[in-house]
Amino acid sequence: MRSMALGTTLVGLLVLAACAAAPAAAPPPAAPLAVTHTARDLAPPSACEGRFVAHPLGVTTGARMREIATYASNGAGLAAGDLDGDGRLDLVLASIDREATILWNDGGLRVVPQPLEARFTRAVTVVDVDGDGALDITFSHRGRAAPSLWRNLGARRFAAAPLPGVDSYAYALAWADLQGDGALDLVTGAYDAELKNFGLTPDELRVAGGVTLYEQRDGAFVGHRLADRAEALAIGLMDLDDDARPDVWVGNDFAVPDACWVRQGAAWRPDYPFAQTSHSTMSIDWGDLANDGRMALFTTDMNPGDVSVEVLAQWLPVISTLEEKHGPFDPQIMANTLQVRDWRGAWQNEAARRGVDATGWSWSGRFGDLDNDGFLDLYVVNGMIASNLFGYLPGGELVEANRAFRNRGDGTFAAAPEWGLGDTASGRGMLPADMDGDGDLDVVVNNLRGQAVLFENRLCGGAGLAVDLRWPGSPNPYAIGARLELVTSAGTLRRDVRVSSGYLSGDAPRVHFGVPAGATLERLVIRYPDGAVADVRDLRPHTLIEVLR
């Protein structure tokens, strides 16, 4: 289920064009920026077993619902970040039927649950909203509620606080410095289908739904309407037009085409740069897959990875009712997409050629170097529970295994069932993060009607390098939007600092690099959001480095 063209109003464009605080990114300075860095060793590597090991986390979303139908079937997300400043990544689990939960990381894969009185939550991000150096938590909510902020008070305490000016319902959330003034801005996307359940008139729906960019100014937010209609399941903030500034990509459900906006001077211009897009975009992620400097953009959709008679018999009664008739020039296809620029600079969908176009009824799909060989792998979580759709199946559930794919080293993928990540617990939000601090990426999944699970990484590969950026005195103290290039003897690895991607999920601002066995580290190049460039030397694998600007 997912993806009608989002209408951008002329008034909205004029308002955005009039926004004053929208300077272009400054050019890189002639000399590298002076920074300092410290390093500490990571925890001893986990046992080399060639697989992941599952650890249930004791938290379940959807368990209190007697019957799950659309749109409760969409589940909830999760986020990671060092919330208490002890150097370990903590978790926040959203929940559609109860309060959210913080899982404090006490080391050694020991977590301490703490309920948070944020109720009926969907998307979650861990982000320093007010620039005080402490990571806060933001949620979107099931129902007509506006996003909420939980300010970090220290000592593992949080308090509900307003997001001044953010007053419209939202489903998907994403944060970045979009205006180029240093402060983090918020983009929200509504899920209009959910709003219709509340009996809103078309005029009311135009006010309550759609896509809104909230520009942060002096601690308050000024909303600018980008579109009056949306079925937004995912929002990606990445550079679509090669101007080194983040643009906006909204992935839509229900055959509503995805929508993109790029910066044009002080305004935001609607754009549609893709020849093909997913019919029902549920997740957006991006990364340099072949270490060649070319960014690839990945979206998930509904497309069975197994076309056996047994599997198709489960799918077809639902898919036959969901497929809309498209015209000959409609770019939407019911499949995952992997957008890569061709020699002309145009985006082309290479998902089928690279082996990742069909993965199931897929929700979050995320890149991460899971085997520490220097190349980004892919993990996708699957499954669907909806009594009104799959009433002919036991429990109204389409049971599917999650799918892991190993990067062959050229940006193409091979299925990796031997990694032990083929869980069937109906995953929704998902993120890769080094939860035990041993240099490799673990994976955490927020399941629907099943416990959230942490998959401990026990693959046998190279080493890891973790990077924390600190920018005190800036309204963006974690340097969200910075681009990192790790130059090694085996090639240049590229990552970016972000706090949201995938499906309803928040990224830790800590960056992970896999270092291939035998490779030497030459330098780390940091390109900050304001255009400044830093060059860090004297690096060692299996360390966490903190770079202080």
SULBELFEN-V878765 format. One record per run of one state. SS is the DSSP state (H for helix, E for strand, - for the rest). FROM is the first residue (numbers start at 1). TO is the last residue. If there is no record, write none. Layout:
# SULBELFEN-V878765
<<SS FROM TO> <SS FROM TO>>
This chain:
# SULBELFEN-V878765
<<- 1 9> <H 10 17> <- 18 32> <E 33 33> <- 34 35> <E 36 41> <- 42 50> <E 51 61> <- 62 71> <H 72 74> <- 75 77> <E 78 81> <- 82 89> <E 90 93> <- 94 98> <E 99 105> <- 106 110> <E 111 119> <- 120 120> <E 121 127> <- 128 135> <E 136 141> <- 142 145> <E 146 146> <- 147 147> <E 148 154> <- 155 156> <E 157 161> <- 162 168> <E 169 169> <- 170 171> <E 172 176> <- 177 184> <E 185 189> <- 190 190> <E 191 191> <H 192 196> <- 197 201> <H 202 208> <- 209 210> <E 211 217> <- 218 219> <E 220 227> <- 228 230> <E 231 238> <- 239 246> <E 247 252> <- 253 258> <E 259 264> <- 265 266> <E 267 271> <- 272 273> <E 274 274> <- 275 276> <E 277 278> <- 279 283> <E 284 288> <- 289 294> <E 295 299> <- 300 301> <E 302 303> <- 304 308> <H 309 322> <- 323 331> <E 332 333> <- 334 336> <E 337 341> <- 342 346> <E 347 349> <- 350 350> <H 351 354> <- 355 359> <E 360 368> <- 369 376> <E 377 382> <- 383 383> <E 384 385> <- 386 393> <H 394 396> <E 397 398> <- 399 402> <E 403 407> <- 408 412> <E 413 415> <- 416 416> <H 417 419> <- 420 426> <E 427 433> <- 434 441> <E 442 448> <- 449 450> <E 451 458> <- 459 462> <E 463 470> <- 471 482> <E 483 488> <- 489 490> <E 491 496> <- 497 500> <E 501 502> <- 503 504> <E 505 506> <- 507 510> <E 511 515> <- 516 520> <E 521 527> <- 528 532> <E 533 536> <- 537 542> <E 543 548> <- 549 549>>
